[in-house]
Amino acid sequence: MTSDGGTTAERSTTPAEAPGQPVRDWPTTLATERLTLRPVARPDVPHAVRLWTDPQVRRHLGGPVPVDVVRARERHCVGVPGAFTVVRHDGEVLGLVAAEPDGHDGRTEVSYQLLPEHWGHGYAREAVHAVVDWAREAIRSAIPGVVAVTQRANTRSRHLLDTLGATADDHFVAWGEPQVLYVFPGRGTGPGEPPRGVGETGK
């Protein structure tokens, strides 16, 4: 597991059921300098299955997902509001980033997982930055703010969150492991400008 391996939230693989359409203007597509982030489509499912079952990706996520859970996720992951497939501009699928309404403690929760062969190139930082920026305006949660949760042992994931300006706000134990809750800064208070080209490219 590296910083590109991901955070712990995974409820975004099932349809959002919060009232009042908490994800606004969906579907939408985001673009960065190197990436397109678009809603999960049926051809993306095999890549998602790899993420859910790869031991490297799942090292800090409780291990590979059981087969029955994988089958359920396959049926329900397509088009989930707030869940994006990360695609390089040459068409290569890199992984998933999702923003879930009313996640940890009622705030919007961002999670991310990239396939191991694409770790270490800065793609996760680029993609997460874009989704966090979008989620601040597009998602209505019970409590304002955007957060992410990762295992304390996942030092590279924590470094990624640090570089995005997120700050460790809480420490707790879940799924039998120490976790860290990170809070992203509000719009205009981050460590720098978003990656060039971040923005909506269509709905």
Order of alpha helices (4+ residues) and beta strands (2+ residues): beta-beta-alpha-alpha-beta-beta-beta-alpha-beta-alpha-beta-beta-beta
